[in-house]
Amino acid sequence: MLLKGVILFPMSSKRIMHPNHLAVPRNFCRLPEGFGVVKVCVSGAAETGYCGLDAFEKAKELGREIAKQGAIITTGATTGFPLYAAMGAKDECGFSIGFSPAATEREHVNVYKLPLDYMDVIVYTGFGYAGRDLLLVRSSDAVVIGCGRIGTLNEFSVAFEDRRPIGILEGTWKTDEIVRHVIDSAHRPNNKIIYDADPKAIVERLIEMVVKDREKTNLVFNNHDRWSPSGKNAEYIL
């Protein structure tokens, strides 16, 4: 039933949804040579009480811009900063994928107490938070680090090791300063990390980095691990 621009579900008179949240997603941003759609992960705290008053709006702006750019937003299917980013994406008829630590929907809701809202697809990994983080990052082309805690730092570490394009969102929180200190202390050059306080700018720059990366040949995989069967930085022809 349609009522003054909002959709009211007959089965639950208390649930009101924005019409864009149920709309068909708009055009996706196709990568060169049929590599698919750009997927941007938004990483941040599930509990944002210490993040500052502007954290939710910054998160929503990130999500809105990801959708406007035609990309897919990926999150940890959780509350807080990632949830508001997914909400922002759905505001713009975007497509949202969540990676859950749970093995089933029932476990996701009843054990982990996580939401189902604002996600078009939820991947139930069954690997807990740490395993979920790994799959989330490796299923994404770029990662935005917002206000966060240890889980956010874990996702940053995976993205850093995998040389994913990373955008560090600066704000009233301390996460960007902590990440900057970790990077400086690592003594490992990485030209795929950017800092910006503007969600729009950070998403635009990340997608540009992803597209440039994909324009290069993808036939050779460079293994960045210290040790491998054929030596450090071994290259494999795929």
Number of C-alpha atoms within 10 A of each C-alpha: 7 9 8 6 10 13 17 18 13 9 7 8 8 9 10 12 13 13 15 17 22 15 14 11 19 15 15 18 19 14 17 13 8 7 12 11 16 23 25 29 30 30 31 31 25 20 14 18 10 13 20 12 12 11 23 20 14 24 27 23 23 31 36 26 23 32 29 21 19 22 26 25 31 30 28 29 30 25 21 19 27 30 30 24 32 35 24 27 31 28 22 20 22 33 28 27 21 26 25 31 25 23 14 15 17 11 16 21 13 12 10 16 12 20 16 18 14 23 23 16 14 19 19 19 18 16 15 14 17 12 13 22 27 17 19 26 27 16 14 20 24 26 29 27 23 29 31 23 16 11 17 22 19 16 26 23 18 17 23 18 11 14 15 23 25 27 26 24 23 19 19 14 19 15 24 22 13 12 17 14 11 13 16 11 9 9 8 9 9 14 9 15 18 15 16 16 16 14 23 18 14 22 29 13 15 24 23 12 18 19 17 12 14 14 13 9 8 11 10 11 13 12 16 15 12 9 11 11 6 10 12 13 14 16 14 11 8 7
